[in-house]
Amino acid sequence: MATQAHSLSYAGCNFLRQRLVLSTLSGRPVKIRKIRARDDNPGLRDFEASFIRLLDKITNGSRIEINQTGTTLYYQPGLLYGGSVEHDCSILRSIGYYLESLLCLAPFMKHPLRIVLRGVTNDQVDPSVDVLKATALPLLKQFGIDSESFELKIVRRGMLPGGGGEVFFSCPVRKVLKPIQLTDPGKIKRIRGMAYSVRVSPQMANRIVDSARSILNKFIPDIYIYTDHMKGVNSGRSPGFGLWLVAETTNGTFLSAELVSNRQGQGAAVLPEDLGRNCAKLLLEEIHRGGCVDSTNQSLALLLMTLGQQDVSKVLLGPLSPYTIEFLRHLKSFFQIMFKIETKPCGEELKGGDKVLMTCVGIGFSNLSKTLK
């Protein structure tokens, strides 16, 4: 099928993951030119090469061609195969960078995916594994992706610059996805979170919790922030600490925020009190933006709506992030699908910032590689 499909061409290194993931799902080959062509160090970076190697491991029959300087990439996708895989991620980006794409692909494998990823679990750029576990997994369950084998587990934590973290992710396969109607986010009923510290005093985590609660206690009483201090081999190779918070609503929506300390030997030292307060403020900002899906998972929700059955799906989002806007353009290129976008100004029933109601009819994507039992 992929040979007949019309190849798409792009220029530049931006949104590389989006293009490769959508290419794999749609079966359309993609060619990306001028990848950092004018840079002093041209071509693909280590973390992008590692991502391409990961795609090669979970697919069968993919053809990947990269020119000598690494500035041009041609990718002809194979079949999503899955199975048991191990992958060492580049420590330039966190495991969340790779996991975000795996969450998009995992339900459509031939065999259920069981993967061990090693590298950095928490950094300041990508969503951490903790946040994806608390927000993306419940979102996938809304689409009918759920079973005993659906889990995401942090075996070891790894901070920059040394890494040394390890994560286990397993996901069942599905033939089709359910359409969703997420139009009422509901009201915040509880806040959960975790302050973690590795290779620093365990007291750091308690100081973070106290400062975060000092802000959040003014709004809601049901707050529980766990502390997690991993020791020995489970603490990775570098010191650090951080906090992630998740607000759950009455209708099962999860909104998240997180902060991580500066990496060892770079930038000013961060006080745990400041980190706790700032993370609590970030959570309040995310709640103000609102919607039924938080800003880190907007593109995942829109992709699963696109790939759903030929039925109407609706989701209410907060303001669209630039990444999501570009993702909508890519969905149009790869799947010829367009969303109906209605702005909902904040009024009596909608609190916080302006919202966007996204509506689409799924393309009826069916997982053809799933073996019939």
N, C-alpha and C positions, 0 to 999 in steps of 0.2 A: 504493500500500500504506500509505503514511504517513498518509493521510487517514483510513483506517478504524481505524488503530491507536489504542489508548487513550492519551490524553495523561497524563503524570505531572507532579505538582506538588510543588515543594520551596520551602523558605524559607531565606534566609540565603546568604552568599557562600561558605561553605566548600565544598570539593570541586567547584567549578564545572567544572573540566576533566573530572573523572570523569563528571559528568552529561552534558556535551555530547558526549564521546567515545562513551559507551554509547548515547546517543540516536542518534548518527549511524550506529552499527553496527546497532542494532536497528530503526531506522526509526521509533521512537516519539517523537512531539513531547514537549517538556519545557517547563514553565513554572516560572520561579524568581522568587519574590517576596521583598520585604523585604531587598534587597541593601544592607546597611549603612544601613538606613532611619533608625537613630537616631544615626548618625555626624555629626560636624560637617561632614564632606565626604561626603554620601551618594552611593550609586550605584556603578556599575562603575568600577574603576581603569583607568588607561591600559593596563597590561599585560594585563588581562582583555579590554578592547576590542580590543587587538591580536590576542589569541588568537582572538576571534570572527571578526575580519577574515581571519585565516589559514584558519579552517574554511571561510569563504565562498569563499576562493580555490581550495581543493582539492576542493570539492563543486560540484555543478551543480544548481541549482533549490532551494537552501536558502532558507527564509523566516525572517528574523530581525526581531523587533519589540522595540524597547526604548522604555520610556516616557520622558517628558521629563527626569525627575530621574535616570534610569538605575537605579532601584531595582527595576524589574520587567523580566524578559527572557522572551520567548517564542521558542522555537527549533523550527522544523519542518525536519528534516533532508532534504537532497536526496541524490542519488547521488554516491558518491565517484568523482571524475573523475581526479585526478592530473595527469600531464603535467609540463611544465617550469614551475616557479613561482619567483618571487623574493619575499622578505618581509623587511621591516625590523621586527625585534622591538623591543619597548619595553625601554629600558635599566634599567627598575626591576627586572626579573627577567632571569635569564640565558637563553641560547639553549636550555639543558637543559630549561627549563620547557615550551618549545614542542616540543622534540624528543621528550620522553617520550611525548607524545600522538601525535605523528606515527608513532612506532614501532608504536603500537597500530593505527593506521589504514592505514599504507602498504601492507601486503600485500593489502588488499582493494579497491584502486583499479581503475578501468577501464583506465587506461594506467599504465605504471610511473612512479613519482614521481621527479622530479629537481628538487630544491629547493635554493635558495641562501638561507640565513638570515643576517641581519646584526644585530649587537648585542654583548652581553657574553658571552664564552665561558666565563669562570670567575667564580663569586661564592660567597658563604658560605651561600646558601640552597638553591639547586637543585643537582642532580648536574651536574657539568661534562660538556662534550662528550667529553673524554678518557675519563672513567669509563664513559660510555654506550657509547663505541666499544669499550672493553676488556671490558665485561660484558654489555651488552644484545645486541650483535650476535652473539656466540657462542650466546646463549640462543635468538635467533630461528633460528639455523642448526639447533638441535636440533629445531625444529618443521618443518624442511624448507624454510625460506625462505633460499635461497642461490643465487647465480649470480655471473657475472663482474661484473654491474652493481651488486652489493650493496656499497656503500662509504659511509664517513663520513669526511670529510677536513676538517681545520682549515686553511683557507687563510691566515687572519690571526687572531692572538689579540687579544682586547679585554678590558680589565679595567675595573672600576668606577672612577670615576663616568663616564668618557668613552665607554667602549665602543669601537666601531671594529673589532670582530672579524667574521670571515666564515667560514661553515661550508657545505660542500657535502654533501648527503645524497642518495643514490639507492638505490632499493629495487625489486626485482622484484615482480610480482603473482603470487598463488597462488590456485588454484581452491579447494583444501581444505588443511587443516593436518594434519600427522601427530600422532597421540596420543603422549604421552611417558611414560616410566617412569624418573623420576630419584629413586631411593630410597637410593643409596649415594654420599655425597659424595666418598669416598676421602680420601687423606692429602695434605697440602700438599707439592708437589714443587719448586716454584720461586716466586720473588717477582720481579715486574717493576714498573717504575714510571718516572715522569719528573718531574724537577724543572725547572720552567720559570721564566724571568724575562723581563720586558719593561720596557724603559726604566729599568732599574737595572743595577748592575754585574753582569757575567756570573759573577763570583766567588760571588754569592749562591747560585746553583744548586749549585755545588760544596760550599758550606758545608752546604746542606740535605742533600745526598746523604751526606756524612760523618756527620752527626748521626743520620740515619735508619738507616744501616748499623750504627752503634755499638750500637743495640738489636737489630736483626734478625739480625745475624751470630751472636748467641748461640744461635739456633734452627736455622738452615739455611744451608748454604754457597752455594747457587745463587741469588744475589741480583744483579740487574743493574738499576741505576737510571740511566736516560739523563738527559742535561741538554739543555735546549732553550732557546736564547736567540734570540728573533726580533728582527730589527733593522729600522730604517727604517719603511716604510709597513706592513709586516706585524706591527708591534708594537702596533697600535691607538693609542689616544689618551691612555692613563693608565698610570702605573707600577705594578708589582706583581710578586709572585712566589708560587709555590705548589708543591705536591707531590701527586701521586696515586700510589697503590700498588695493585697487584693481585696476589693470591695465587692460583696455579693448582694444582688438585689432580690426582691421578693419574687421576681419572675425568672430567676436563674441566670441572670446576666453577670459576667465577671469583668470588672475594670481593674487594671493593674498599674503599678508604678514601681520603679526600682532605682537604686543608686549603689555604686561601688566605689571604694576608696581608690585614690590614685595608685598607679603601679609603683612597686618598689624602686626607689631611685629616680623617680620622675615627678615633677610638679611639687607643689607645697603639700605638706602633710595635712590630712583632713581630720578634723576632730570628730569623734563618733557622735557627739551631741549635734553638731551642725549637719552631719549626714542624715541623722534620724529626722531632724526638723525639716530639712529640704525634701526628703523623700515623702514625708507626710503632706507637704505642700504640693508636690507633684501629683500625689493621689487625688487631692482635692481638685486640682486643675483637670485631671482626667475625668473626674465625676462631673465637673462643670461641662466638659465637652459632651459627655454622656453618650447615648446611643446604646444599642443592644450588643455591640461588639466593640472592644476597646481598640485604640488606634494601631496597636501592633498587629492585630489579627484581621484588619479590614480586608486585606487582599485575599487571605485564606477563605474568608466567608464568601467573598464575591466569586472566587474560583469554584468553590463547591456548589454555589447556586447555579453557575453556568453549566457545570457538569451534571446537574440533577436531571430527573425525569422531565419529560415534556409537559411541564406544569408550571404554574406561576409561583415564584418565590419572592418574598418581600423581606427586606431588612432595614431597620432604622439605624443610621450611623450618625456619629458626631461629624464635625467638619472633616472633609477628606484630606488625608495627608498627600504630599506631592508624590510619594511612592505609589499610593493607591491610584492616583489620577493617571500616572504612566501605565499602571497595571491594566486599567480599563482600556487604554489605547491598544495595549498588546492583546488583550482578550478579543478586541475587534479584529485585529490582524490575523490572529491564529484561528479563532472560532467563528468569525463573522457575527458576533453577538453584541447587541447594544442594550444598555440598561436605560430604563426610564428613570430620570432623576428629578425628584420633586423636593424643593427646599421647604422645610417646615420651620418658620421663625418661632423663637421661643415665646410662648404665650401663657395662657392659664394652665393648660394641661401639660405642656412641655417646659420643664425647668432647665436652667443652665443656658449653654450656647445654642446657636442655630443648628438644627438637625437636617439630615438629608435622608429621604426615603428612596431606597434603591429597589426597583422592580425589574425582574427579567423572567423569561420563559427558558427553562433548561433546554440544552441541546439533545437530551436523551442519551448521554454518554453511557456506554455499557462496557463493562470490563470483560473484553472478549478472551483475555488470556487466562481468566479464572477457570480452573479445571472443574468439570462437572462432577459432583459427588453423588 
